[in-house]
Amino acid sequence: MALTKVQAEGINLADAFAFTGSVTGASILQVKGTSNSSESLTDSTSYVANGVSSLSITPSSASNKILIMYNVNLYAASSAVSALTVFRDSTDLSSGGQYGAQYVYGPYPNCVSACLLDNPNTTSSITYQLKHKKVSGNVYSQINNNLSTFTIMEIGSPILT
């Protein structure tokens, strides 16, 4: 009997397929996002909201993770230092140090970006919020009305084992 080699040029996803067993792989269960381009100023030495809306999510399993991504236009006035971090409810997800998750030394605008994976270990609603503060001088987010973005995703636990 001769063997025939079959080469697929692609799969037509409009066709019907029957699967048996289980399908594994990446599992993005929820995506929430927001953006803002309204300049936000603070001279507070404690963290305050930076003008980008908070995002709430309710994980479907306590073992699932939340992927947090942001891109913020952050500015510290001349010779000043600004700090930015992410809070889960009242918990600062940075190291809790003076400079937060990221900081900018003035006088130049900077775009700060990060991607972090949080393990909230809950199925209750949680809220994530970007906050900024001054270490010294005045601090601006969305300086000159530049766009800042904030996205969270619930990632299913099987992909993260």
Short mmCIF file of the C-alpha atoms (twelve columns), coordinates in Angstrom:
data_MODEL
# 
_entry.id   MODEL 
# 
loop_
_atom_site.group_PDB 
_atom_site.id 
_atom_site.type_symbol 
_atom_site.label_atom_id 
_atom_site.label_alt_id 
_atom_site.label_comp_id 
_atom_site.label_asym_id 
_atom_site.label_seq_id 
_atom_site.Cartn_x 
_atom_site.Cartn_y 
_atom_site.Cartn_z 
_atom_site.pdbx_PDB_model_num 
ATOM 1   C CA . MET A 1   0.000   0.000  0.000  1 
ATOM 2   C CA . ALA A 2   1.387   3.399  -0.946 1 
ATOM 3   C CA . LEU A 3   1.497   6.213  1.593  1 
ATOM 4   C CA . THR A 4   0.080   9.564  0.650  1 
ATOM 5   C CA . LYS A 5   1.449   12.739 2.147  1 
ATOM 6   C CA . VAL A 6   -1.264  15.309 2.751  1 
ATOM 7   C CA . GLN A 7   -0.263  18.944 2.961  1 
ATOM 8   C CA . ALA A 8   -2.776  21.416 4.238  1 
ATOM 9   C CA . GLU A 9   -2.746  24.833 2.648  1 
ATOM 10  C CA . GLY A 10  -4.983  26.133 5.401  1 
ATOM 11  C CA . ILE A 11  -8.156  25.402 7.275  1 
ATOM 12  C CA . ASN A 12  -11.451 26.903 6.250  1 
ATOM 13  C CA . LEU A 13  -12.917 28.015 9.574  1 
ATOM 14  C CA . ALA A 14  -16.346 28.243 7.963  1 
ATOM 15  C CA . ASP A 15  -16.369 24.418 7.788  1 
ATOM 16  C CA . ALA A 16  -17.825 22.433 10.679 1 
ATOM 17  C CA . PHE A 17  -15.367 20.476 12.831 1 
ATOM 18  C CA . ALA A 18  -16.031 17.856 15.487 1 
ATOM 19  C CA . PHE A 19  -13.476 17.596 18.276 1 
ATOM 20  C CA . THR A 20  -13.140 14.877 20.857 1 
ATOM 21  C CA . GLY A 21  -11.086 15.231 23.997 1 
ATOM 22  C CA . SER A 22  -10.068 18.663 25.176 1 
ATOM 23  C CA . VAL A 23  -8.557  21.672 23.520 1 
ATOM 24  C CA . THR A 24  -5.830  23.432 25.490 1 
ATOM 25  C CA . GLY A 25  -3.986  26.654 25.005 1 
ATOM 26  C CA . ALA A 26  -4.213  30.329 25.691 1 
ATOM 27  C CA . SER A 27  -7.323  31.396 27.477 1 
ATOM 28  C CA . ILE A 28  -8.110  35.093 27.613 1 
ATOM 29  C CA . LEU A 29  -11.430 35.216 29.407 1 
ATOM 30  C CA . GLN A 30  -12.096 38.969 29.774 1 
ATOM 31  C CA . VAL A 31  -10.568 42.168 28.463 1 
ATOM 32  C CA . LYS A 32  -11.248 45.643 29.876 1 
ATOM 33  C CA . GLY A 33  -9.639  48.845 28.690 1 
ATOM 34  C CA . THR A 34  -9.793  52.596 28.941 1 
ATOM 35  C CA . SER A 35  -7.863  55.644 27.827 1 
ATOM 36  C CA . ASN A 36  -7.665  59.339 28.600 1 
ATOM 37  C CA . SER A 37  -6.026  62.391 27.105 1 
ATOM 38  C CA . SER A 38  -7.042  64.995 29.701 1 
ATOM 39  C CA . GLU A 39  -4.025  66.421 31.490 1 
ATOM 40  C CA . SER A 40  -3.956  65.613 35.209 1 
ATOM 41  C CA . LEU A 41  -1.783  67.575 37.671 1 
ATOM 42  C CA . THR A 42  -0.932  66.707 41.258 1 
ATOM 43  C CA . ASP A 43  1.333   68.120 43.909 1 
ATOM 44  C CA . SER A 44  0.336   65.380 46.370 1 
ATOM 45  C CA . THR A 45  3.032   63.282 48.037 1 
ATOM 46  C CA . SER A 46  0.466   60.471 48.400 1 
ATOM 47  C CA . TYR A 47  -0.826  58.480 45.455 1 
ATOM 48  C CA . VAL A 48  -3.914  59.954 43.778 1 
ATOM 49  C CA . ALA A 49  -5.826  58.963 40.636 1 
ATOM 50  C CA . ASN A 50  -4.039  60.125 37.501 1 
ATOM 51  C CA . GLY A 51  -7.146  60.838 35.419 1 
ATOM 52  C CA . VAL A 52  -7.341  57.454 33.676 1 
ATOM 53  C CA . SER A 53  -10.523 55.622 34.698 1 
ATOM 54  C CA . SER A 54  -10.252 52.648 37.019 1 
ATOM 55  C CA . LEU A 55  -11.130 49.191 35.682 1 
ATOM 56  C CA . SER A 56  -13.152 46.554 37.547 1 
ATOM 57  C CA . ILE A 57  -13.130 42.843 36.821 1 
ATOM 58  C CA . THR A 58  -14.558 39.732 38.469 1 
ATOM 59  C CA . PRO A 59  -12.306 36.691 37.892 1 
ATOM 60  C CA . SER A 60  -14.172 33.492 37.047 1 
ATOM 61  C CA . SER A 61  -11.693 31.390 39.056 1 
ATOM 62  C CA . ALA A 62  -9.478  32.223 42.035 1 
ATOM 63  C CA . SER A 63  -6.550  30.563 40.241 1 
ATOM 64  C CA . ASN A 64  -6.793  32.887 37.222 1 
ATOM 65  C CA . LYS A 65  -4.375  35.780 36.776 1 
ATOM 66  C CA . ILE A 66  -4.907  39.381 35.702 1 
ATOM 67  C CA . LEU A 67  -2.556  40.794 33.078 1 
ATOM 68  C CA . ILE A 68  -2.160  44.555 33.555 1 
ATOM 69  C CA . MET A 69  -0.790  46.794 30.809 1 
ATOM 70  C CA . TYR A 70  -0.450  50.554 30.730 1 
ATOM 71  C CA . ASN A 71  1.115   53.314 28.713 1 
ATOM 72  C CA . VAL A 72  1.124   56.692 30.499 1 
ATOM 73  C CA . ASN A 73  2.531   60.041 29.434 1 
ATOM 74  C CA . LEU A 74  4.168   61.177 32.669 1 
ATOM 75  C CA . TYR A 75  5.947   64.451 33.310 1 
ATOM 76  C CA . ALA A 76  7.804   65.921 36.255 1 
ATOM 77  C CA . ALA A 77  8.489   69.643 36.280 1 
ATOM 78  C CA . SER A 78  12.093  70.866 36.139 1 
ATOM 79  C CA . SER A 79  14.315  68.901 38.565 1 
ATOM 80  C CA . ALA A 80  11.241  67.180 39.981 1 
ATOM 81  C CA . VAL A 81  10.490  63.467 40.353 1 
ATOM 82  C CA . SER A 82  7.120   61.864 39.634 1 
ATOM 83  C CA . ALA A 83  6.044   58.313 40.498 1 
ATOM 84  C CA . LEU A 84  3.355   56.074 39.009 1 
ATOM 85  C CA . THR A 85  1.945   52.783 40.245 1 
ATOM 86  C CA . VAL A 86  -1.051  50.438 39.931 1 
ATOM 87  C CA . PHE A 87  -3.405  49.704 42.796 1 
ATOM 88  C CA . ARG A 88  -5.602  46.623 43.183 1 
ATOM 89  C CA . ASP A 89  -8.353  47.998 45.389 1 
ATOM 90  C CA . SER A 90  -6.276  49.560 48.213 1 
ATOM 91  C CA . THR A 91  -3.118  47.494 47.571 1 
ATOM 92  C CA . ASP A 92  -0.154  49.120 45.814 1 
ATOM 93  C CA . LEU A 93  1.151   46.497 43.363 1 
ATOM 94  C CA . SER A 94  4.603   48.086 43.205 1 
ATOM 95  C CA . SER A 95  7.293   47.399 45.749 1 
ATOM 96  C CA . GLY A 96  5.730   50.104 47.881 1 
ATOM 97  C CA . GLY A 97  8.901   52.162 47.757 1 
ATOM 98  C CA . GLN A 98  9.160   55.889 47.298 1 
ATOM 99  C CA . TYR A 99  9.357   55.640 43.494 1 
ATOM 100 C CA . GLY A 100 6.397   53.312 42.913 1 
ATOM 101 C CA . ALA A 101 6.352   51.016 39.898 1 
ATOM 102 C CA . GLN A 102 7.984   53.652 37.681 1 
ATOM 103 C CA . TYR A 103 9.302   57.151 38.047 1 
ATOM 104 C CA . VAL A 104 10.324  60.099 35.891 1 
ATOM 105 C CA . TYR A 105 12.938  62.734 36.659 1 
ATOM 106 C CA . GLY A 106 12.187  66.168 35.130 1 
ATOM 107 C CA . PRO A 107 12.140  68.226 33.068 1 
ATOM 108 C CA . TYR A 108 11.340  65.956 30.104 1 
ATOM 109 C CA . PRO A 109 8.026   64.223 29.344 1 
ATOM 110 C CA . ASN A 110 8.302   60.449 29.284 1 
ATOM 111 C CA . CYS A 111 6.034   57.665 28.176 1 
ATOM 112 C CA . VAL A 112 6.119   54.950 30.831 1 
ATOM 113 C CA . SER A 113 4.811   51.499 29.948 1 
ATOM 114 C CA . ALA A 114 4.550   48.264 31.869 1 
ATOM 115 C CA . CYS A 115 3.056   44.827 31.745 1 
ATOM 116 C CA . LEU A 116 2.582   42.898 34.980 1 
ATOM 117 C CA . LEU A 117 0.813   39.737 36.015 1 
ATOM 118 C CA . ASP A 118 -1.273  39.872 39.182 1 
ATOM 119 C CA . ASN A 119 -2.588  36.922 41.171 1 
ATOM 120 C CA . PRO A 120 -5.574  38.333 43.076 1 
ATOM 121 C CA . ASN A 121 -6.691  34.851 44.268 1 
ATOM 122 C CA . THR A 122 -10.376 35.780 44.354 1 
ATOM 123 C CA . THR A 123 -13.668 35.480 42.491 1 
ATOM 124 C CA . SER A 124 -14.917 38.771 43.953 1 
ATOM 125 C CA . SER A 125 -14.969 41.988 41.969 1 
ATOM 126 C CA . ILE A 126 -11.647 43.847 42.086 1 
ATOM 127 C CA . THR A 127 -10.728 47.309 40.849 1 
ATOM 128 C CA . TYR A 128 -7.414  48.347 39.307 1 
ATOM 129 C CA . GLN A 129 -6.395  51.981 39.141 1 
ATOM 130 C CA . LEU A 130 -3.369  53.937 37.959 1 
ATOM 131 C CA . LYS A 131 -2.172  56.518 40.472 1 
ATOM 132 C CA . HIS A 132 0.588   59.101 40.488 1 
ATOM 133 C CA . LYS A 133 2.279   61.279 43.096 1 
ATOM 134 C CA . LYS A 134 5.074   63.747 43.391 1 
ATOM 135 C CA . VAL A 135 8.309   62.819 45.047 1 
ATOM 136 C CA . SER A 136 9.315   66.432 44.470 1 
ATOM 137 C CA . GLY A 137 7.880   69.244 42.309 1 
ATOM 138 C CA . ASN A 138 4.670   69.026 40.276 1 
ATOM 139 C CA . VAL A 139 3.577   65.891 38.445 1 
ATOM 140 C CA . TYR A 140 1.469   65.586 35.298 1 
ATOM 141 C CA . SER A 141 -0.107  62.587 33.624 1 
ATOM 142 C CA . GLN A 142 -1.317  62.948 30.018 1 
ATOM 143 C CA . ILE A 143 0.954   66.012 29.722 1 
ATOM 144 C CA . ASN A 144 -0.116  68.283 26.841 1 
ATOM 145 C CA . ASN A 145 -3.237  66.106 26.490 1 
ATOM 146 C CA . ASN A 146 -1.295  63.099 25.180 1 
ATOM 147 C CA . LEU A 147 -3.172  59.808 25.282 1 
ATOM 148 C CA . SER A 148 -2.614  57.310 28.117 1 
ATOM 149 C CA . THR A 149 -4.030  53.763 27.927 1 
ATOM 150 C CA . PHE A 150 -4.847  51.129 30.543 1 
ATOM 151 C CA . THR A 151 -5.861  47.503 29.848 1 
ATOM 152 C CA . ILE A 152 -6.510  44.475 32.047 1 
ATOM 153 C CA . MET A 153 -7.149  40.873 30.958 1 
ATOM 154 C CA . GLU A 154 -8.262  37.814 32.869 1 
ATOM 155 C CA . ILE A 155 -6.014  34.920 31.862 1 
ATOM 156 C CA . GLY A 156 -7.205  31.352 32.443 1 
ATOM 157 C CA . SER A 157 -5.008  29.387 34.817 1 
ATOM 158 C CA . PRO A 158 -4.252  26.359 32.539 1 
ATOM 159 C CA . ILE A 159 -1.983  28.507 30.362 1 
ATOM 160 C CA . LEU A 160 0.014   29.694 33.387 1 
ATOM 161 C CA . THR A 161 0.995   26.414 35.023 1 
# 
